[in-house]
Amino acid sequence: MSHIHLIGGEKGGVGKSLVSRLLAQYFIDRQIPFSAFDTDRSHGALLRFNAGYAVPVSLDKHDGLDVIVEAAALDPNRRVLVDLAAQTQATLAHWIEDAGVFDVAREIGTSLRYWHVMDASRDSVDLLAWLLNGFGSQMSLVLVLNEVRGDRFDLLQGSGLLDRARSHNAEVVSLRKLPDATMQKLDGQSTSFWAAVHAPDRAATGLGLLERQRVKVWLQRTYAEFERIGA
């Protein structure tokens, strides 16, 4: 069975592209075949860090996302990874309804999994409510608690939405914090996660020996979360 992973969260800056990059690197390191699509054509992180695997996809046309399902149908053993830009949830919902995506997915034996990436803000909680009131209750759901963007999720815990999501069999993944200085070095030099771990040249990555080790440990913990939910 093929799997389509939709990485969203609607709000800008919550870490959608970071999660997409991590999943892409996980598939690469585990030798899992995948195709990647980036809906942010101007600042797409997958296009920047995983150019050999990702292609841009347009949301400007009503059938722009059709290539995602077609890629899944073409190869049942291949994962399909989609990095959704901010403020695309309404477009995605319209596409799902207009094209009868859930029916087609069942016909071709494809599962759809939506990764709702969250920071610790009220906005992320409100957007989760919107998601659960819409298409989010009809597909496999993963809540990504991104501690890189804040490590106190009290608003989510007190909202009742976590229990509601779990009642729909949602999985919860915690993305541990990586020091800001390390993340900035990776971003500043466009360093891939593979290079951060394996390239010893500090001039190329900006990372010292222990910084590379921190990234390695962080990746291992993240991969363990992905494996726990069967990514």
MIDOSE-1310 file (N, C-alpha, C; in nm, 2 decimals, decimal comma, always signed):
residues 231
mshi	+0,08/-0,12/+0,00/+0,00/+0,00/+0,00/+0,09/+0,12/+0,00; +0,05/+0,22/-0,08/+0,12/+0,35/-0,08/+0,07/+0,44/+0,03; +0,15/+0,54/+0,06/+0,12/+0,63/+0,17/+0,14/+0,77/+0,13; +0,04/+0,86/+0,14/+0,06/+1,00/+0,12/+0,07/+1,07/+0,25
hlig	+0,18/+1,14/+0,27/+0,20/+1,22/+0,39/+0,19/+1,37/+0,36; +0,08/+1,43/+0,42/+0,06/+1,57/+0,40/+0,11/+1,65/+0,52; +0,21/+1,73/+0,50/+0,26/+1,80/+0,62/+0,21/+1,94/+0,62; +0,12/+1,97/+0,72/+0,05/+2,10/+0,73/+0,05/+2,15/+0,87
gekg	-0,03/+2,25/+0,89/-0,04/+2,32/+1,02/-0,10/+2,46/+1,00; -0,10/+2,49/+0,87/-0,17/+2,62/+0,83/-0,09/+2,74/+0,87; -0,06/+2,76/+0,99/+0,01/+2,88/+1,04/+0,16/+2,88/+0,99; +0,21/+2,99/+0,95/+0,34/+3,01/+0,92/+0,44/+3,00/+1,04
gvgk	+0,55/+2,94/+1,02/+0,66/+2,94/+1,12/+0,64/+2,83/+1,23; +0,55/+2,74/+1,21/+0,53/+2,63/+1,32/+0,63/+2,52/+1,30; +0,69/+2,51/+1,18/+0,79/+2,40/+1,16/+0,74/+2,30/+1,06; +0,65/+2,33/+0,97/+0,60/+2,23/+0,87/+0,72/+2,18/+0,78
slvs	+0,80/+2,28/+0,73/+0,91/+2,24/+0,64/+1,02/+2,17/+0,72; +1,04/+2,20/+0,84/+1,13/+2,12/+0,92/+1,09/+1,97/+0,93; +0,96/+1,95/+0,96/+0,91/+1,81/+0,97/+0,92/+1,74/+0,83; +0,89/+1,82/+0,73/+0,90/+1,76/+0,59/+1,05/+1,72/+0,56
rlla	+1,14/+1,80/+0,60/+1,28/+1,77/+0,58/+1,33/+1,65/+0,66; +1,28/+1,64/+0,78/+1,31/+1,53/+0,87/+1,25/+1,40/+0,81; +1,13/+1,40/+0,76/+1,07/+1,28/+0,71/+1,15/+1,24/+0,58; +1,18/+1,34/+0,50/+1,26/+1,31/+0,38/+1,39/+1,24/+0,41
qyfi	+1,46/+1,30/+0,51/+1,59/+1,24/+0,55/+1,57/+1,10/+0,61; +1,46/+1,08/+0,69/+1,43/+0,95/+0,74/+1,41/+0,85/+0,63; +1,34/+0,88/+0,53/+1,32/+0,79/+0,41/+1,45/+0,76/+0,34; +1,53/+0,86/+0,33/+1,66/+0,85/+0,26/+1,75/+0,75/+0,35
drqi	+1,76/+0,78/+0,48/+1,85/+0,70/+0,56/+1,80/+0,56/+0,58; +1,67/+0,54/+0,57/+1,61/+0,40/+0,58/+1,59/+0,33/+0,45; +1,63/+0,40/+0,34/+1,63/+0,35/+0,21/+1,48/+0,31/+0,17; +1,39/+0,40/+0,20/+1,25/+0,39/+0,17/+1,22/+0,47/+0,05
pfsa	+1,18/+0,42/-0,06/+1,15/+0,50/-0,18/+1,04/+0,60/-0,16; +1,06/+0,72/-0,21/+0,96/+0,83/-0,19/+0,97/+0,93/-0,30; +0,86/+1,00/-0,32/+0,85/+1,12/-0,40/+0,81/+1,23/-0,31; +0,87/+1,35/-0,34/+0,84/+1,47/-0,26/+0,79/+1,58/-0,34
fdtd	+0,69/+1,65/-0,29/+0,63/+1,77/-0,36/+0,63/+1,89/-0,26; +0,67/+2,00/-0,31/+0,68/+2,13/-0,23/+0,58/+2,23/-0,29; +0,49/+2,27/-0,21/+0,39/+2,37/-0,26/+0,43/+2,51/-0,24; +0,55/+2,53/-0,18/+0,60/+2,67/-0,16/+0,71/+2,69/-0,27
rshg	+0,67/+2,75/-0,38/+0,77/+2,75/-0,49/+0,87/+2,86/-0,47; +0,85/+2,96/-0,38/+0,95/+3,06/-0,37/+1,05/+3,04/-0,26; +1,00/+2,97/-0,15/+1,10/+2,95/-0,04/+1,09/+2,80/+0,01; +1,07/+2,71/-0,08/+1,05/+2,57/-0,05/+1,17/+2,50/+0,01
allr	+1,15/+2,45/+0,13/+1,26/+2,39/+0,20/+1,30/+2,26/+0,14; +1,20/+2,18/+0,09/+1,24/+2,05/+0,03/+1,31/+2,08/-0,10; +1,27/+2,18/-0,17/+1,34/+2,21/-0,30/+1,48/+2,26/-0,27; +1,50/+2,32/-0,16/+1,63/+2,38/-0,12/+1,73/+2,27/-0,07
fnag	+1,68/+2,18/+0,02/+1,76/+2,09/+0,09/+1,76/+1,95/+0,03; +1,65/+1,92/-0,05/+1,63/+1,78/-0,10/+1,60/+1,79/-0,25; +1,68/+1,87/-0,32/+1,65/+1,90/-0,46/+1,64/+1,78/-0,55; +1,72/+1,68/-0,51/+1,72/+1,56/-0,60/+1,60/+1,47/-0,58
yavp	+1,51/+1,50/-0,48/+1,40/+1,42/-0,46/+1,27/+1,50/-0,48; +1,27/+1,63/-0,46/+1,15/+1,71/-0,46/+1,12/+1,79/-0,59; +1,00/+1,81/-0,62/+0,96/+1,89/-0,73/+0,85/+1,99/-0,68; +0,84/+2,10/-0,75/+0,73/+2,20/-0,71/+0,59/+2,15/-0,76
vsld	+0,49/+2,19/-0,68/+0,35/+2,16/-0,72/+0,27/+2,29/-0,70; +0,19/+2,32/-0,80/+0,12/+2,45/-0,80/-0,02/+2,43/-0,73; -0,06/+2,52/-0,65/-0,19/+2,53/-0,59/-0,28/+2,63/-0,66; -0,23/+2,69/-0,77/-0,30/+2,79/-0,84/-0,41/+2,73/-0,93
khdg	-0,40/+2,61/-0,97/-0,49/+2,54/-1,05/-0,58/+2,44/-0,97; -0,70/+2,42/-1,02/-0,79/+2,33/-0,94/-0,74/+2,19/-0,94; -0,66/+2,15/-1,04/-0,60/+2,01/-1,04/-0,46/+2,01/-1,01; -0,40/+2,11/-0,95/-0,26/+2,12/-0,92/-0,21/+2,01/-0,83
ldvi	-0,30/+1,96/-0,74/-0,25/+1,86/-0,64/-0,28/+1,72/-0,70; -0,34/+1,70/-0,81/-0,37/+1,57/-0,87/-0,24/+1,48/-0,88; -0,13/+1,55/-0,91/-0,01/+1,47/-0,93/+0,03/+1,39/-0,80; -0,01/+1,43/-0,69/+0,02/+1,37/-0,56/-0,04/+1,23/-0,56
veaa	-0,17/+1,22/-0,59/-0,24/+1,09/-0,59/-0,19/+1,01/-0,71; -0,16/+1,07/-0,82/-0,11/+0,99/-0,94/+0,02/+0,93/-0,91; +0,11/+1,00/-0,83/+0,24/+0,94/-0,79/+0,22/+0,82/-0,70; +0,12/+0,83/-0,61/+0,09/+0,72/-0,52/+0,04/+0,60/-0,60
aldp	-0,05/+0,62/-0,70/-0,10/+0,52/-0,78/+0,00/+0,45/-0,87; +0,10/+0,53/-0,91/+0,20/+0,48/-1,00/+0,29/+0,37/-0,94; +0,32/+0,38/-0,81/+0,41/+0,29/-0,74/+0,36/+0,27/-0,60; +0,29/+0,15/-0,57/+0,23/+0,12/-0,44/+0,34/+0,11/-0,33
nrrv	+0,46/+0,09/-0,36/+0,57/+0,08/-0,26/+0,64/+0,21/-0,23; +0,59/+0,32/-0,28/+0,66/+0,45/-0,27/+0,58/+0,54/-0,18; +0,65/+0,60/-0,08/+0,59/+0,71/+0,00/+0,58/+0,84/-0,08; +0,47/+0,91/-0,06/+0,46/+1,04/-0,12/+0,46/+1,15/-0,01
lvdl	+0,55/+1,24/-0,02/+0,56/+1,34/+0,09/+0,53/+1,48/+0,03; +0,44/+1,55/+0,10/+0,39/+1,68/+0,05/+0,41/+1,79/+0,16; +0,50/+1,89/+0,13/+0,52/+2,00/+0,22/+0,42/+2,11/+0,18; +0,32/+2,13/+0,27/+0,21/+2,23/+0,24/+0,25/+2,37/+0,30
aaqt	+0,25/+2,47/+0,21/+0,28/+2,60/+0,25/+0,17/+2,65/+0,35; +0,20/+2,76/+0,42/+0,11/+2,82/+0,51/-0,02/+2,87/+0,43; -0,13/+2,86/+0,50/-0,26/+2,91/+0,45/-0,30/+2,84/+0,32; -0,28/+2,71/+0,33/-0,33/+2,62/+0,21/-0,43/+2,52/+0,25
qatl	-0,47/+2,52/+0,38/-0,56/+2,42/+0,43/-0,70/+2,43/+0,36; -0,75/+2,55/+0,33/-0,88/+2,56/+0,27/-0,87/+2,51/+0,12; -0,76/+2,54/+0,06/-0,74/+2,49/-0,08/-0,73/+2,33/-0,08; -0,66/+2,28/+0,02/-0,65/+2,13/+0,03/-0,79/+2,07/+0,06
ahwi	-0,87/+2,13/+0,15/-1,00/+2,08/+0,18/-1,09/+2,08/+0,05; -1,08/+2,19/-0,02/-1,16/+2,20/-0,14/-1,12/+2,10/-0,25; -0,99/+2,07/-0,26/-0,94/+1,97/-0,35/-0,99/+1,83/-0,31; -0,99/+1,80/-0,18/-1,03/+1,67/-0,13/-1,18/+1,65/-0,16
edag	-1,26/+1,75/-0,14/-1,40/+1,74/-0,17/-1,43/+1,74/-0,32; -1,37/+1,83/-0,39/-1,41/+1,85/-0,53/-1,37/+1,72/-0,61; -1,25/+1,66/-0,58/-1,20/+1,55/-0,66/-1,24/+1,41/-0,60; -1,31/+1,41/-0,48/-1,35/+1,29/-0,42/-1,22/+1,21/-0,38
vfdv	-1,12/+1,27/-0,33/-0,99/+1,22/-0,30/-1,00/+1,09/-0,21; -1,08/+1,10/-0,11/-1,09/+0,98/-0,02/-1,14/+0,86/-0,09; -1,24/+0,87/-0,18/-1,29/+0,76/-0,26/-1,18/+0,70/-0,35; -1,11/+0,79/-0,42/-1,00/+0,75/-0,51/-0,89/+0,68/-0,43
arei	-0,86/+0,73/-0,32/-0,75/+0,67/-0,23/-0,79/+0,53/-0,19; -0,92/+0,51/-0,16/-0,96/+0,37/-0,12/-0,95/+0,28/-0,24; -0,99/+0,33/-0,36/-0,99/+0,25/-0,48/-0,85/+0,20/-0,52; -0,75/+0,28/-0,50/-0,62/+0,25/-0,54/-0,53/+0,19/-0,42
gtsl	-0,60/+0,18/-0,30/-0,53/+0,12/-0,19/-0,42/+0,22/-0,13; -0,45/+0,35/-0,13/-0,36/+0,45/-0,07/-0,41/+0,50/+0,06; -0,32/+0,52/+0,16/-0,36/+0,58/+0,28/-0,32/+0,72/+0,28; -0,40/+0,81/+0,34/-0,36/+0,95/+0,35/-0,34/+0,98/+0,50
rywh	-0,23/+1,05/+0,53/-0,20/+1,08/+0,66/-0,16/+1,23/+0,67; -0,24/+1,31/+0,75/-0,21/+1,45/+0,76/-0,14/+1,48/+0,89; -0,02/+1,54/+0,88/+0,06/+1,58/+0,99/+0,03/+1,72/+1,03; -0,03/+1,74/+1,14/-0,06/+1,88/+1,19/+0,05/+1,93/+1,28
vmda	+0,13/+2,01/+1,23/+0,25/+2,06/+1,30/+0,21/+2,18/+1,39; +0,24/+2,17/+1,52/+0,19/+2,27/+1,62/+0,30/+2,33/+1,70; +0,29/+2,46/+1,72/+0,38/+2,52/+1,82/+0,29/+2,54/+1,95; +0,34/+2,61/+2,04/+0,27/+2,62/+2,17/+0,16/+2,73/+2,18
srds	+0,13/+2,79/+2,07/+0,04/+2,91/+2,07/-0,11/+2,87/+2,06; -0,19/+2,97/+2,09/-0,34/+2,95/+2,08/-0,38/+2,93/+1,93; -0,31/+2,99/+1,84/-0,34/+2,98/+1,70/-0,34/+2,83/+1,66; -0,24/+2,76/+1,70/-0,22/+2,62/+1,66/-0,34/+2,53/+1,72
vdll	-0,38/+2,57/+1,84/-0,49/+2,50/+1,90/-0,62/+2,52/+1,82; -0,64/+2,65/+1,79/-0,76/+2,69/+1,71/-0,77/+2,62/+1,58; -0,65/+2,61/+1,51/-0,64/+2,55/+1,38/-0,66/+2,40/+1,39; -0,63/+2,34/+1,50/-0,65/+2,20/+1,52/-0,81/+2,18/+1,53
awll	-0,87/+2,26/+1,60/-1,02/+2,25/+1,61/-1,08/+2,26/+1,48; -1,03/+2,36/+1,39/-1,09/+2,37/+1,26/-1,06/+2,25/+1,18; -0,94/+2,19/+1,19/-0,91/+2,06/+1,12/-1,00/+1,95/+1,16; -1,03/+1,93/+1,29/-1,11/+1,82/+1,34/-1,25/+1,84/+1,30
ngfg	-1,30/+1,96/+1,28/-1,43/+1,99/+1,24/-1,45/+1,97/+1,09; -1,34/+1,95/+1,02/-1,34/+1,93/+0,87/-1,28/+1,80/+0,83; -1,19/+1,80/+0,74/-1,14/+1,67/+0,68/-1,05/+1,60/+0,77; -1,00/+1,66/+0,88/-0,91/+1,59/+0,97/-0,97/+1,47/+1,04
sqms	-1,10/+1,47/+1,05/-1,16/+1,35/+1,12/-1,18/+1,24/+1,02; -1,15/+1,26/+0,90/-1,17/+1,15/+0,80/-1,05/+1,08/+0,75; -0,93/+1,12/+0,80/-0,81/+1,06/+0,76/-0,72/+1,04/+0,88; -0,61/+0,96/+0,86/-0,52/+0,93/+0,96/-0,45/+1,07/+1,00
lvlv	-0,44/+1,09/+1,13/-0,39/+1,22/+1,17/-0,27/+1,21/+1,27; -0,17/+1,29/+1,25/-0,06/+1,29/+1,34/-0,04/+1,44/+1,39; -0,04/+1,45/+1,52/-0,02/+1,58/+1,58/+0,13/+1,59/+1,62; +0,20/+1,69/+1,56/+0,34/+1,70/+1,59/+0,36/+1,82/+1,68
lnev	+0,40/+1,79/+1,81/+0,42/+1,89/+1,90/+0,57/+1,94/+1,89; +0,59/+2,05/+1,83/+0,72/+2,10/+1,79/+0,78/+2,18/+1,90; +0,87/+2,11/+1,98/+0,93/+2,18/+2,09/+1,04/+2,28/+2,05; +1,07/+2,27/+1,92/+1,17/+2,37/+1,87/+1,10/+2,51/+1,87
rgdr	+0,97/+2,52/+1,87/+0,89/+2,64/+1,87/+0,82/+2,66/+2,00; +0,86/+2,60/+2,11/+0,80/+2,62/+2,24/+0,77/+2,48/+2,30; +0,81/+2,46/+2,43/+0,80/+2,33/+2,49/+0,69/+2,32/+2,59; +0,60/+2,42/+2,60/+0,49/+2,41/+2,69/+0,36/+2,41/+2,62
fdll	+0,29/+2,30/+2,62/+0,17/+2,28/+2,54/+0,04/+2,28/+2,63; +0,05/+2,37/+2,73/-0,06/+2,37/+2,83/-0,19/+2,41/+2,76; -0,19/+2,50/+2,67/-0,32/+2,54/+2,60/-0,38/+2,42/+2,53; -0,30/+2,34/+2,46/-0,35/+2,22/+2,40/-0,40/+2,12/+2,50
qgsg	-0,33/+2,10/+2,61/-0,37/+2,00/+2,71/-0,50/+2,05/+2,77; -0,53/+2,18/+2,79/-0,65/+2,22/+2,85/-0,76/+2,24/+2,76; -0,74/+2,22/+2,63/-0,85/+2,25/+2,53/-0,95/+2,13/+2,52; -0,90/+2,01/+2,55/-0,98/+1,89/+2,53/-0,97/+1,84/+2,39
lldr	-0,89/+1,91/+2,30/-0,88/+1,87/+2,16/-0,79/+1,75/+2,15; -0,69/+1,74/+2,24/-0,60/+1,62/+2,23/-0,68/+1,49/+2,25; -0,77/+1,49/+2,35/-0,85/+1,37/+2,37/-0,94/+1,35/+2,25; -1,00/+1,46/+2,20/-1,09/+1,45/+2,08/-1,01/+1,39/+1,96
arsh	-0,89/+1,44/+1,94/-0,81/+1,39/+1,83/-0,78/+1,24/+1,85; -0,74/+1,20/+1,97/-0,71/+1,06/+2,00/-0,83/+0,97/+1,98; -0,95/+1,03/+2,00/-1,08/+0,95/+1,98/-1,09/+0,91/+1,83; -1,02/+0,99/+1,74/-1,02/+0,96/+1,60/-0,89/+0,88/+1,56
naev	-0,83/+0,82/+1,67/-0,71/+0,74/+1,65/-0,59/+0,82/+1,60; -0,58/+0,95/+1,64/-0,47/+1,03/+1,60/-0,35/+0,99/+1,68; -0,23/+1,00/+1,62/-0,10/+0,97/+1,68/-0,04/+1,11/+1,73; +0,04/+1,11/+1,83/+0,10/+1,23/+1,88/+0,26/+1,21/+1,88
vslr	+0,33/+1,30/+1,81/+0,47/+1,29/+1,80/+0,53/+1,41/+1,86; +0,63/+1,40/+1,94/+0,70/+1,51/+2,00/+0,84/+1,53/+1,93; +0,86/+1,65/+1,88/+0,98/+1,69/+1,81/+1,06/+1,77/+1,91; +1,17/+1,70/+1,96/+1,25/+1,76/+2,07/+1,32/+1,89/+2,02
klpd	+1,36/+1,97/+2,11/+1,42/+2,10/+2,08/+1,57/+2,07/+2,04; +1,61/+2,14/+1,94/+1,75/+2,15/+1,90/+1,80/+2,29/+1,93; +1,92/+2,31/+1,99/+1,96/+2,45/+2,02/+1,94/+2,55/+1,90; +1,89/+2,67/+1,93/+1,87/+2,77/+1,83/+2,00/+2,79/+1,74
atmq	+2,11/+2,80/+1,81/+2,23/+2,84/+1,75/+2,27/+2,73/+1,64; +2,25/+2,60/+1,68/+2,27/+2,49/+1,59/+2,18/+2,50/+1,47; +2,05/+2,52/+1,49/+1,95/+2,53/+1,38/+1,99/+2,64/+1,29; +2,03/+2,75/+1,35/+2,06/+2,87/+1,26/+2,18/+2,84/+1,17
kldg	+2,28/+2,77/+1,23/+2,40/+2,73/+1,15/+2,36/+2,64/+1,03; +2,27/+2,55/+1,06/+2,22/+2,46/+0,95/+2,15/+2,54/+0,84; +2,07/+2,63/+0,89/+1,99/+2,71/+0,79/+2,08/+2,81/+0,72; +2,17/+2,87/+0,79/+2,25/+2,97/+0,73/+2,34/+2,92/+0,62
qsts	+2,39/+2,80/+0,63/+2,48/+2,74/+0,53/+2,41/+2,63/+0,44; +2,27/+2,63/+0,45/+2,19/+2,53/+0,37/+2,25/+2,39/+0,39; +2,28/+2,36/+0,51/+2,34/+2,23/+0,54/+2,22/+2,12/+0,56; +2,23/+2,01/+0,48/+2,13/+1,91/+0,50/+2,16/+1,83/+0,63
fwaa	+2,06/+1,76/+0,68/+2,08/+1,68/+0,80/+2,19/+1,57/+0,78; +2,19/+1,52/+0,66/+2,30/+1,42/+0,63/+2,43/+1,48/+0,65; +2,45/+1,59/+0,58/+2,58/+1,66/+0,59/+2,62/+1,70/+0,73; +2,52/+1,74/+0,81/+2,54/+1,78/+0,95/+2,60/+1,67/+1,03
vhap	+2,56/+1,55/+1,00/+2,60/+1,43/+1,08/+2,73/+1,38/+1,02; +2,74/+1,37/+0,89/+2,85/+1,30/+0,83/+2,97/+1,38/+0,78; +2,95/+1,51/+0,75/+3,06/+1,59/+0,70/+3,14/+1,65/+0,81; +3,27/+1,61/+0,82/+3,36/+1,66/+0,93/+3,41/+1,80/+0,91
draa	+3,39/+1,85/+0,79/+3,45/+1,98/+0,76/+3,37/+2,09/+0,82; +3,43/+2,16/+0,92/+3,35/+2,26/+1,00/+3,33/+2,38/+0,91; +3,42/+2,41/+0,81/+3,40/+2,52/+0,72/+3,28/+2,50/+0,63; +3,25/+2,38/+0,60/+3,13/+2,35/+0,51/+3,00/+2,35/+0,58
tglg	+3,00/+2,31/+0,71/+2,87/+2,30/+0,78/+2,85/+2,40/+0,89; +2,96/+2,46/+0,94/+2,96/+2,55/+1,05/+2,94/+2,48/+1,18; +2,95/+2,35/+1,19/+2,92/+2,27/+1,31/+3,05/+2,21/+1,36; +3,07/+2,22/+1,50/+3,18/+2,16/+1,56/+3,15/+2,01/+1,59
ller	+3,24/+1,94/+1,65/+3,23/+1,80/+1,67/+3,11/+1,77/+1,76; +3,09/+1,84/+1,87/+2,98/+1,81/+1,96/+2,85/+1,86/+1,91; +2,85/+1,96/+1,83/+2,73/+2,01/+1,76/+2,68/+1,90/+1,66; +2,77/+1,84/+1,59/+2,73/+1,73/+1,50/+2,68/+1,62/+1,58
qrvk	+2,73/+1,59/+1,69/+2,68/+1,48/+1,78/+2,54/+1,51/+1,83; +2,52/+1,64/+1,86/+2,38/+1,68/+1,91/+2,28/+1,66/+1,80; +2,32/+1,69/+1,68/+2,22/+1,67/+1,56/+2,20/+1,52/+1,54; +2,30/+1,44/+1,56/+2,29/+1,30/+1,54/+2,19/+1,24/+1,64
vwlq	+2,21/+1,28/+1,77/+2,12/+1,23/+1,88/+1,98/+1,28/+1,85; +1,96/+1,40/+1,81/+1,83/+1,46/+1,78/+1,76/+1,38/+1,67; +1,84/+1,35/+1,57/+1,78/+1,27/+1,45/+1,74/+1,13/+1,50; +1,82/+1,07/+1,58/+1,79/+0,94/+1,63/+1,66/+0,94/+1,71
rtya	+1,64/+1,04/+1,80/+1,52/+1,05/+1,87/+1,40/+1,07/+1,78; +1,42/+1,16/+1,68/+1,31/+1,19/+1,59/+1,27/+1,06/+1,51; +1,37/+0,99/+1,46/+1,35/+0,87/+1,39/+1,27/+0,77/+1,47; +1,30/+0,76/+1,60/+1,23/+0,67/+1,69/+1,09/+0,70/+1,70
efer	+1,05/+0,83/+1,70/+0,91/+0,87/+1,70/+0,85/+0,83/+1,57; +0,91/+0,85/+1,46/+0,86/+0,82/+1,33/+0,83/+0,66/+1,32; +0,93/+0,59/+1,37/+0,91/+0,44/+1,37/+0,80/+0,39/+1,46; +0,78/+0,46/+1,57/+0,68/+0,43/+1,66/+0,54/+0,43/+1,60
iga	+0,52/+0,53/+1,51/+0,39/+0,54/+1,45/+0,38/+0,48/+1,31; +0,49/+0,42/+1,26/+0,49/+0,36/+1,13/+0,49/+0,46/+1,02; +0,58/+0,56/+1,02/+0,58/+0,66/+0,91/+0,61/+0,60/+0,78
